[in-house]
Amino acid sequence: MPKRNIAWIFIVFIIALVMWQLPQTIANRDALLRSFGPIVAARTTIEQHAVRAVDDQQIADAAVDAAINAMVAELNDPYAVYLNPEQYVAFQSKVAGHYGGIGVEVCGADNGLEILNRAADSPAMAAGLWPGDIIVAIDGVKLIDIPPVESVNNMLNGVIGSEVELQIERTDAETGTTQTLTVELTRADISLEPIRGWRRTTDGAWDYVLSPTDQIGYVRLVKFTPDIDEQLAAVVRPLISKGLKGLVLDLRENSGGLLDSAWEIADMFLADGLIVKTAGRNSPPQQWFAKAEGTLPNVRLAVLVNSASASASEIISGSLRDHKRATIFGARTFGKGSVQEVIPLGDTGGAIKLTTRYYYLPNGVCIHRHADDGPEDEWGVIPDRPVDLTDAERRQWRDAWRMSAREPAGADDELSLKKLVELDRCLKDAVSFLQTPAPTTN
C-alpha cells in the first residue's frame, strides 16, 4: 500500500479517535465521522482523476487548516484564531518577547489613527512623524473599517525590535494639500506617562487642578501599567489633603490593559463590593472584590468615557457606576470584555486561541459586545449622562490634548488651552456637575 494512503488512513483514524472522545451531549461520533467523510472522498477523487500528480501531505495539511479555520470562523468571534504549527511557533516567540510601540499617542480619526503627540527619543520622532499626521494603514492593511482599539492593540503595538510599515497622510495647514508617506519604523520599549493632568506647568510637570476656586481636579489615564494604582494615589492623595472636593477621571480613548490594574484602581474608590467577575461555559467563575484598606476619601467623582474606552476602562467606569460611586459622562464604551486562552491541539503542534470567559459588571451585565449585538442589546458601559459630541467638538478636545502635551511656550498657549478645555462639552458638563452641591439624603 502506498505510503500516502497509509498517511490518509492515519489521519482518518486520528479524527475518529478525537471524535470518539467527545461527549455524546456535544455530538454523535458516527454523525461526525460521516461529516468528515467528504474530505476523504475528495482526496480519493483528486488522487484518481487529477491530471497532475498530487502531494498527499500538502493536501492533508491544506485540508486540516481549512477545516479548523472553518470551524473557528463559525464561532463568529473576532478574537478566536487557529494557529497551525508554524504560526504557533511564531506566536510563542512573540509572546515571549516584550511588547513595545513607536512612541505615539493616538485617537480615532475618520480614516485611521490621528497622532496626538510623540514620546521623546521615540521611533516616531526619529522617523519625522508629527502631531496631526493620520496613520491610514499598518503593514499594508487599511484602518478605515478597523476600530481604533484593535488598530492599536493588535497592529500598531508589537514585539520590541520588530518592524512596522505605516502609511501616513499629512495635510499642510496653509495650503490644505495632503500628501501620503510610507514610513518604516522599528518598535522600541516605550515609557509613556500613564497619568496626565489638564496642562503642563512652567517646569514641565502636570497641573492636576482644573478649577482652584471649586477645588476640582482632573486626571487622565492613558495607559494601564502594573503600578498605575500607586502612581494615581501619589497624584490624588496630595490633592485631597489640600481640600479637593471633586475629581474628573478621564478614560476617553483608553483602550484598556491589565485586569489587575483595573481592579486596583476601582478598589481605590470603593470600600467593599464586587468590582468584576469572569465566567464562561466551561470555566469556573472568578470574582474580584474591593477592600476597605487603602480606599481614598469619598470625594465626588465624575468619569469620562467614549466609544474607544475599552476593557480595563470599562471595568473601572462600570463598577464605579454600578456602586453609585461615580457619575459617568460621555458615550457608550467599546464593549471589549472577553478573556482569550491559547489551547494547544494535543501533539499536532498547532493551537487554537479561543474566547473562554467574559467580564461581568456588578449589575450582572456582560461588558462584551458580540458580533450580532445591536444598540438595543446590553453591552459595554452606558453613561449616566450621555454626551454626544459633534465631529468639530471631537477635534477641539483632541487639539486640547495635543496642546496640553507640549511644553508651555507662554501665556498665549495657556489661554488657548483654557479656551479649548472650555469647548470640551463632555468635560464641561462633568465640571458643572461637580460644581453643583451634592443632593443630601435623609
N, C-alpha and C positions, 0 to 999 in steps of 0.2 A: 504493500500500500504506500503510495507517495507520502513523503513527509508532510506536505502541505495539508493532505486530507487528515492525517493524524492531528495536525495543529487545529484544524477546524473541529474535529471531534472533541478535542480537549476544551476548546472554547465553549462548545455547547454543554459539555459536562460541567464546567465551572458555573455557567449561567444556571443550569439545572440545580446544582448544589446550593448556590446562593438563594434561588427562589424557593428551594425546599425548606430553607430555614426561616423564611418569612412567616409571621403569624398568620393563621388562617383568617383572622379578622381583617387583615390587610388585603390579602389576595389569595385566590386559589392557585396553587402551584401549577396544576395542569393547564389552567387557562393562561397563565403567564408563559408557560413553555410553548403553548400554541401561538401566543402573540409573537414570540421570538422566532417562530418557525420561518416566517417570510425572509428573515435575514439569511438563514442557511440556504433557503431555496434560491434567493437572489445570487448568493455566492456560487451555487452549483450551476445556475444558468449562465453566469458570466464565464465560469471556467469552461463550460461545454461549448458555448456559442460565440464568444467574443473573437473577433478576427485577429486580435493581438494577444500574445501571452500575458498572463496576469501574475502579479506578485501577491501571493496569498497573505503574507504578513502585512504588507502595505494595505491590502483591502481590509484585513481584520482590524488593524489599528484605526482605519478610517471609519469602519462600522461601529466600533466601540465608542470612539469620540463623538460621532454623530448621534448615537443612541443616547449617551449620557447627557450631551448638550441639549438634546430634545427634551429629556425628562426634566432637566433643570429649568429649561425655558417654560415648561408647563406650570412651574410654581408661580410665575408672574412676579418674581421677586428680583428687583434690580441689583440686589446685593449678593445673590446666590450665583455661584460660578463653578464650573468644573475645571480642574487643573489636571491636565494629562501629566505623565511622569516628568517630561522636560519642563513644563510650566511650573510644576510643584517644586522642583529643584530650584528654579529661578525665584519662586515665591519665598522659599525658605531662606535663600540668600538675602533677599530684600528685607525680610522681617528681622534677620539677624543684624542687619545694618542699622545705623542711626539715621532717623529722618531729618531732613533739612529742607531748605527752601531757597528762594532767590533774594529774600530780604525786602519784600514789599508788603504794604497793607493795601488791600483792595476791597472794593464793594461792587455789587452787581450793576452792570450797565445794560442798555438795550441789546447790544450785540456782543457782550463779553464781560470782562472784568476791568473796571477802571482803577488805575493805580492812584492811591491817595497820597502815599509817601514812601520813602525808601529808607532802609536802615543804613547807617554809616558804614563804609567799607564793605558793602554787600555786593554780591554778583550783579544785582540790578543797577547799583550806582556805577560799578565799573563798566557795565555794558552801555551806559548812557541812557537808561530809561528815566522818564520824567513823570512827576505827578500830572495827571490829565491824560497820559497815554492809555489807550484801550487795548487790552490783550484780547484778540478776537479768535485766536487759535493756539492750541498747545499740541506740539508734535503732530501738526497737520490736521487735528480734529477741531472743527469749528465749534465755538462755545455758545452760539446764539440760542440753541434749544436745550442747553445743559444748565441746570440750576447752579448758582454760584457756589453753594455748599459743596456740590460734587466736583465742580471745576477745581476748587482749591484743595480739598482733601484728597481727591483721587488722581489729579492730573498735575497741578502746579507743584505741590509738595512731593518729595520723593527721597530716595536714599542719598545721603551725603556723598558727593563725588560723581553722581550720575549726571548725564547731560539732558538738557531740555531745550527744545526749539520753540520760540514764541513768535507769533505773527502779531505785529503791533500796528495800530492805526494812530497816527499823531496829527492833530489838527493845529494849524498855525492860527494863533489868536488874532493876528492882524489881518491876514488875507482870507481866512476861513477855508483855505485849501487843506485837504487831507492827503497824507502820504502813508503808504504801507511799507513797513520794515520787517525784515526777518532777522531775529537775533538768537544766537545760541549761547546758552549760559551753563555753568556747572553749579549744581546745588551745593550749598555750604551749610555749616552749622550756624543758624541764625539766632541771635539773642534779642528778641523783640521785647519791648517793655509791655508786660501783660496788663498793666493798670495805667490809665491815663486820667488826667484832670480835664478841665474845660479850656485851659490855655497854659502857655509857658510863662514863667516869671522871668524877670530880667537876668537871673542867674542860670536859666535853663531848666529849673525844676518845674514840676507841675503844680498848678494852682487848683485846689480841690474845693474852694469856697466859691460857689456861684453867686450867692447873694449874702454878703456880710450882714446887711441890715436884718434880713429874715433868718439868718443863720441856717442857710440851706447849702448842703454840699452836693458835689457832683463827682461820680466815679464811673469811668467806662472800662469795662473788662474786654480786652481784645483777644486774649488767648488764655486757655486754662492750663497753667503749668502746675507741676506737682506741689509747689509751695505757695500757690496763689492765695490760699486762705490766710497764711501768715503775712503775706505782703498786704493783703486787703485790711487785715486787722491793724497793721502798722500805720495805715493811712487813716482809717476811720476812728480808731480809739483816741488819737490826739484831737480830732475834730470834736468828738463827743465831750472830751474833757474841757473844751473851750466853749461849750454851750450849744453844740449842734442840735437843731430841732427837727430837721428834715433832711433826707438823703435821696438823691436821684441815682439809681443804679442802672446804667445804660448797657444793655446786652444786644443792641442792634448790630447786625452784620457779624455777630459772633457765631461761628459755625459749630462750636462745641469743643469737646475734648474729653479729658479723663472723667469717668464716673465718680471716682473718689473725690476729685476736686469739686464737682458739682455738689456732692453730698456735704462736703466740709464747709462750703460757702453757705448753703442753705442752713446748715446747722448753726452757723454763726448768728443767724437771725431768729432761730426757733429754739425754744427751751425743751420741747418734747414733741412727740407725734411722729407719724410716718412721713418720710421725705419722698421715697420712691421704692417701688418693688419691681422685680422682673419675674416673669412667668412664661412658660411655654408648654406646648402639648406634652412633651416628654421630658421636661426639665423641672426640677423642684423649685418652688418659688424662693426668691431671696428678697430680704427686706432691709432697708436702711432707715434707722430712726435718729431723730435729734436727741441731744443730751443737754442737760442744763449747764454743765461745765463749759465755760468759755463763751457763753451766749452774750452778745452785745446788748447794751441798754436799749430799751424799747423806743427808739426814735422813729418818727413816721418815715415810711419808706414808699417810694414810687419806682417802679421798674419799667424800663422802656424796651420793647421788643419789636421786631418786624419779620417779614417773610424769610429773611436769611438767618434768623436766630434759630439754632438747631441743637439737638442732642442735650449737652450739659446745660445750655442756656434755657432749654425748655424744662428741664428738671428743676432748676432754680426758680424760674418765674412761676411754673405751675404749682410747685409745693408751697411757695410763699403766698400765692393767690388762694389756694385751697384752705390754708390755715388762717386766711384773712390777716396775714402779717404784712402784706403789701398790696398796693393797688397797681394794676398792670395797665400801661398805656401803649398804644401803637397798633400794629397789625398782627393778624394771626400768624403764629410761628410756622416753621418749615414742616414739621412733622417727621423728624428722624429720631425714632425711639426703638431701635432694634439692636439685638446682640448677635454677632456672627461668630461662628466657630468653624475652624478648618478641620475636617474629619478625614483622615487617611482612609483609602479604599483597600483595606487589607494589605496583601502583598503585591498589589498591582503597580505600586509606585506612584499612583495618582491620588487625588483628594478632591473633596467637594467642600466648598465654602458655603455654609448654609446659615440662614437666619434660624436661630433656635429659641430665642426669647424676645419678649417685648417689654418696654418700660411702661409702668402704670403709675399714674399720679395718685395722691391720697384719695381723691374723689372717685377712683376706680377707672378713670378714662385712660385708654391706651394712647400714648403720645404718637405712635407711629401712624403715618398716612399710607394706606395701602394703595396699590395701583388703581383699584376701582373705586376708591373713596372720592366723594364729591364734597362741595362746600357744606352740604347739609349733614354730613356724617361727623362723628366725634373723632377728632384727632388734633394733635398739636395743643397749643395754649391760646385760647381766645381771650383777648384783653378785657378788663372791666370797663375801660374807657377807650373804645376804638378811635383811632386817628388815621384817616386815610389821606396820605399826602399826595399832592399832585407831582408830576414829573419835575416841575420847576422847584417845588419845595424840597424834593429829594436832592436836587442839585445844590440847593442852598446849604443844607446841613452837611453834604459831602464837602462843599467848599469850606465850611466852618471847620470840619475835621482836618482838612488839608492844611488850612492856615494855622490851626492850633498845634500841629506837629512841628512847625517851623520855629527856629529860634526867633525871639521877639526882635523886630527891627526898629521899633519906636512906637510913639503914641498913636500914629495913624493906623498901624497894624492892630493895636489893641482896640481902637474904636471900631474898625471894620469888623473885627472878630465879634465884638459885643453885638453889633448890628445883625450879623449872621446868626448868632445864637438866638436872638430875639425872633428871627424869622423861622426858626425851627419849631413848628407848631406843636409837635409831639412833646418836645422838651418844655416849651412854654406852658402847655396845658398841665404838665406834671408839676412845674414850679408853682403855677397858680393854685393847684390842688393843695400843695404843701403850705402855701401861704394862708390858706383858709383854716381857721381853727377846727380841730377835730371834733366831731359830734360827741357829746357826753352820753354815757349810758348809765341808767339807774340800776 
